[in-house]
Amino acid sequence: MREIQLRDAKAILSAVVDDAVRGEPSVITRHGRKQAVVMSWAEWERLSTVPSFGRLLMASGLAVDDLPKRSEIPLRDAGF
């Protein structure tokens, strides 16, 4: 992923967008600090629809009885 200064990105914005559409995102920097990323719409949609771990678990179809029971044996003293 290439880095490009904001002032340079302004001058060649069309080329930066064309590169992003071809799958080559760019990091926009300002005063040497990373500020933004230009990526294709398709890539953004793919990344923004990744489900959270909680949603994956909820969608798994597991019922409470499907999970093993926790042991009733007390934990040993760690000696801290």
N, CA, C and O of each residue as an XYZ file, in Angstrom:
320
protein
N       0.863     -1.171      0.000
C       0.000      0.000      0.000
C       0.906      1.230      0.000
O       1.794      1.376      0.840
N       0.660      2.080     -0.941
C       1.526      3.255     -1.038
C       1.022      4.371     -0.133
O      -0.169      4.471      0.160
N       1.948      5.194      0.295
C       1.614      6.383      1.081
C       1.796      7.599      0.198
O       2.751      7.694     -0.573
N       0.868      8.523      0.325
C       0.926      9.734     -0.488
C       0.525     10.915      0.379
O      -0.430     10.835      1.152
N       1.255     12.004      0.246
C       0.941     13.196      1.029
C      -0.357     13.813      0.527
O      -0.689     13.717     -0.654
N      -1.072     14.436      1.425
C      -2.373     15.012      1.104
C      -2.296     15.990     -0.060
O      -3.140     15.954     -0.956
N      -1.305     16.851     -0.056
C      -1.218     17.846     -1.135
C      -0.999     17.171     -2.479
O      -1.510     17.639     -3.496
N      -0.238     16.066     -2.497
C      -0.028     15.332     -3.746
C      -1.293     14.579     -4.149
O      -1.618     14.502     -5.334
N      -2.007     14.026     -3.173
C      -3.242     13.295     -3.463
C      -4.288     14.221     -4.068
O      -5.047     13.812     -4.945
N      -4.331     15.468     -3.603
C      -5.278     16.427     -4.169
C      -4.995     16.649     -5.658
O      -5.917     16.765     -6.465
N      -3.733     16.705     -5.999
C      -3.356     16.995     -7.373
C      -3.653     15.829     -8.322
O      -3.906     16.040     -9.508
N      -3.623     14.595     -7.794
C      -3.810     13.426     -8.658
C      -4.942     12.538     -8.135
O      -4.852     11.312     -8.201
N      -5.991     13.146     -7.623
C      -7.079     12.393     -7.009
C      -7.669     11.348     -7.951
O      -7.945     10.228     -7.523
N      -7.863     11.680     -9.196
C      -8.428     10.718    -10.153
C      -7.551      9.469    -10.252
O      -8.065      8.351    -10.286
N      -6.259      9.652    -10.296
C      -5.345      8.511    -10.379
C      -5.366      7.690     -9.101
O      -5.288      6.462     -9.151
N      -5.471      8.355     -7.953
C      -5.543      7.652     -6.669
C      -6.810      6.796     -6.615
O      -6.768      5.649     -6.170
N      -7.932      7.353     -7.067
C      -9.193      6.610     -7.088
C      -9.106      5.452     -8.088
O      -9.557      4.346     -7.788
N      -8.541      5.689     -9.255
C      -8.393      4.616    -10.252
C      -7.555      3.465     -9.694
O      -7.883      2.297     -9.905
N      -6.475      3.792     -8.986
C      -5.640      2.755     -8.366
C      -6.444      1.965     -7.335
O      -6.335      0.741     -7.265
N      -7.246      2.659     -6.539
C      -8.057      1.988     -5.523
C      -9.044      1.025     -6.169
O      -9.249     -0.081     -5.669
N      -9.651      1.434     -7.265
C     -10.605      0.572     -7.965
C      -9.900     -0.674     -8.509
O     -10.500     -1.746     -8.576
N      -8.643     -0.534     -8.891
C      -7.861     -1.676     -9.380
C      -7.317     -2.537     -8.239
O      -6.604     -3.508     -8.489
N      -7.646     -2.192     -6.988
C      -7.205     -3.002     -5.852
C      -5.929     -2.528     -5.199
O      -5.299     -3.283     -4.458
N      -5.530     -1.285     -5.458
C      -4.315     -0.735     -4.865
C      -4.676      0.460     -3.987
O      -4.628      1.599     -4.450
N      -5.038      0.216     -2.718
C      -5.409      1.331     -1.851
C      -4.206      2.219     -1.534
O      -3.057      1.793     -1.654
N      -4.481      3.435     -1.135
C      -3.433      4.395     -0.787
C      -3.694      4.969      0.596
O      -4.839      5.216      0.974
N      -2.622      5.178      1.343
C      -2.696      5.843      2.638
C      -2.391      7.312      2.408
O      -1.377      7.661      1.803
N      -3.276      8.168      2.894
C      -3.069      9.610      2.766
C      -2.440     10.104      4.066
O      -2.955      9.850      5.155
N      -1.322     10.811      3.935
C      -0.639     11.338      5.116
C      -0.725     12.860      5.133
O      -0.808     13.518      4.096
N      -0.703     13.386      6.347
C      -0.664     14.836      6.533
C       0.382     15.107      7.606
O       0.281     14.590      8.719
N       1.366     15.899      7.282
C       2.474     16.212      8.181
C       3.162     14.934      8.670
O       3.591     14.844      9.820
N       3.257     13.939      7.760
C       3.952     12.705      8.082
C       3.140     11.691      8.872
O       3.641     10.609      9.177
N       1.904     12.013      9.207
C       1.058     11.092      9.978
C      -0.024     10.509      9.077
O      -0.609     11.219      8.260
N      -0.285      9.223      9.230
C      -1.333      8.566      8.452
C      -2.683      9.103      8.889
O      -3.005      9.096     10.078
N      -3.478      9.571      7.924
C      -4.752     10.203      8.234
C      -5.952      9.484      7.627
O      -7.024      9.472      8.232
N      -5.800      8.890      6.455
C      -6.942      8.283      5.773
C      -6.450      7.217      4.799
O      -5.269      7.143      4.459
N      -7.405      6.396      4.363
C      -7.118      5.377      3.358
C      -8.137      5.529      2.236
O      -9.332      5.684      2.489
N      -7.661      5.483      1.002
C      -8.551      5.480     -0.158
C      -8.554      4.051     -0.681
O      -7.520      3.523     -1.087
N      -9.746      3.427     -0.664
C      -9.891      2.059     -1.161
C     -11.144      1.972     -2.004
O     -11.975      2.880     -1.996
N     -11.275      0.885     -2.725
C     -12.440      0.731     -3.592
C     -13.698      0.526     -2.751
O     -13.637      0.086     -1.603
N     -14.833      0.857     -3.354
C     -16.117      0.669     -2.684
C     -16.340     -0.817     -2.377
O     -16.831     -1.162     -1.302
N     -15.983     -1.686     -3.309
C     -16.169     -3.125     -3.106
C     -15.366     -3.613     -1.906
O     -15.862     -4.406     -1.106
N     -14.141     -3.147     -1.781
C     -13.302     -3.553     -0.643
C     -13.871     -3.016      0.666
O     -13.871     -3.718      1.677
N     -14.349     -1.789      0.654
C     -14.941     -1.214      1.864
C     -16.179     -2.002      2.279
O     -16.358     -2.292      3.462
N     -17.033     -2.350      1.324
C     -18.233     -3.136      1.643
C     -17.855     -4.493      2.223
O     -18.476     -4.959      3.179
N     -16.840     -5.125      1.649
C     -16.394     -6.432      2.145
C     -15.917     -6.327      3.590
O     -16.262     -7.161      4.428
N     -15.134     -5.312      3.872
C     -14.595     -5.147      5.221
C     -15.653     -4.697      6.225
O     -15.584     -5.060      7.400
N     -16.619     -3.919      5.779
C     -17.608     -3.377      6.713
C     -18.703     -4.382      7.052
O     -19.453     -4.167      8.005
N     -18.812     -5.459      6.307
C     -19.853     -6.440      6.590
C     -19.334     -7.671      7.317
O     -20.057     -8.661      7.436
N     -18.114     -7.635      7.799
C     -17.581     -8.755      8.567
C     -18.321     -8.793      9.896
O     -18.305     -7.814     10.641
N     -18.975     -9.922     10.203
C     -19.753     -9.976     11.441
C     -18.846    -10.035     12.674
O     -17.704    -10.489     12.605
N     -19.376     -9.570     13.783
C     -18.634     -9.641     15.035
C     -18.633    -11.081     15.533
O     -19.434    -11.897     15.076
N     -17.755    -11.391     16.448
C     -17.674    -12.740     17.007
C     -18.987    -13.108     17.699
O     -19.446    -14.245     17.598
N     -19.585    -12.153     18.397
C     -20.853    -12.400     19.073
C     -21.956    -12.757     18.093
O     -22.754    -13.658     18.351
N     -22.004    -12.046     16.955
C     -23.028    -12.355     15.949
C     -22.794    -13.728     15.330
O     -23.748    -14.447     15.032
N     -21.529    -14.094     15.136
C     -21.238    -15.424     14.620
C     -21.721    -16.501     15.584
O     -22.300    -17.502     15.163
N     -21.483    -16.294     16.875
C     -21.942    -17.268     17.861
C     -23.462    -17.352     17.889
O     -24.022    -18.446     17.954
N     -24.133    -16.203     17.841
C     -25.591    -16.199     17.877
C     -26.175    -16.891     16.642
O     -27.239    -17.505     16.720
N     -25.490    -16.795     15.522
C     -25.988    -17.394     14.289
C     -25.616    -18.873     14.163
O     -26.023    -19.532     13.206
N     -24.852    -19.394     15.112
C     -24.363    -20.768     14.985
C     -25.448    -21.813     15.153
O     -25.278    -22.944     14.698
N     -26.560    -21.469     15.792
C     -27.624    -22.441     16.002
C     -27.431    -23.306     17.232
O     -28.209    -24.230     17.471
N     -26.396    -23.015     18.021
C     -26.168    -23.782     19.248
C     -27.240    -23.445     20.282
O     -27.636    -22.288     20.430
N     -27.698    -24.463     20.988
C     -28.612    -24.259     22.108
C     -27.823    -24.409     23.403
O     -26.704    -24.921     23.394
N     -28.391    -23.971     24.499
C     -27.706    -24.044     25.795
C     -27.310    -25.479     26.108
O     -26.241    -25.718     26.670
N     -28.151    -26.425     25.756
C     -27.863    -27.833     26.050
C     -26.759    -28.409     25.165
O     -26.249    -29.489     25.461
N     -26.381    -27.729     24.102
C     -25.320    -28.210     23.221
C     -23.934    -28.007     23.816
O     -22.977    -28.665     23.406
N     -23.824    -27.109     24.772
C     -22.529    -26.806     25.363
C     -22.257    -27.731     26.538
O     -23.184    -28.092     27.262
N     -20.994    -28.126     26.744
C     -20.685    -29.005     27.883
C     -20.894    -28.271     29.210
O     -20.746    -27.052     29.297
N     -21.237    -29.039     30.227
C     -21.423    -28.461     31.567
C     -20.071    -28.108     32.156
O     -19.076    -28.792     31.919
N     -20.048    -27.038     32.922
C     -18.812    -26.643     33.604
C     -18.579    -27.541     34.792
O     -19.523    -27.997     35.437
N     -17.345    -27.787     35.072
C     -16.987    -28.630     36.219
C     -17.339    -27.907     37.515
O     -17.136    -26.699     37.639
N     -17.860    -28.647     38.463
C     -18.213    -28.099     39.774
C     -17.028    -28.126     40.735
O     -17.116    -27.587     41.839
N     -15.916    -28.749     40.326
C     -14.740    -28.860     41.186
C     -14.133    -27.457     41.357
O     -13.886    -26.766     40.369
N     -13.891    -27.033     42.620
C     -13.303    -25.706     42.821
C     -11.891    -25.636     42.224
O     -11.173    -26.635     42.170
N     -11.520    -24.458     41.788
C     -10.195    -24.257     41.222
C      -9.145    -24.352     42.325
O      -9.412    -24.026     43.482
N      -7.966    -24.795     41.957
C      -6.896    -24.904     42.952
C      -6.321    -23.529     43.239
O      -6.417    -22.624     42.410
N      -5.730    -23.373     44.399
C      -5.126    -22.104     44.796
C      -3.851    -21.899     43.985
O      -2.982    -22.770     43.957
N      -3.742    -20.761     43.333
C      -2.575    -20.473     42.502
C      -1.391    -20.005     43.332
O      -0.266    -19.983     42.833
N      -1.614    -19.635     44.572
C      -0.519    -19.243     45.449
C      -0.003    -17.826     45.228
O       1.152    -17.531     45.535
N      -0.837    -16.965     44.705
C      -0.376    -15.584     44.488
C      -0.385    -14.829     45.754
O      -0.030    -13.651     45.772
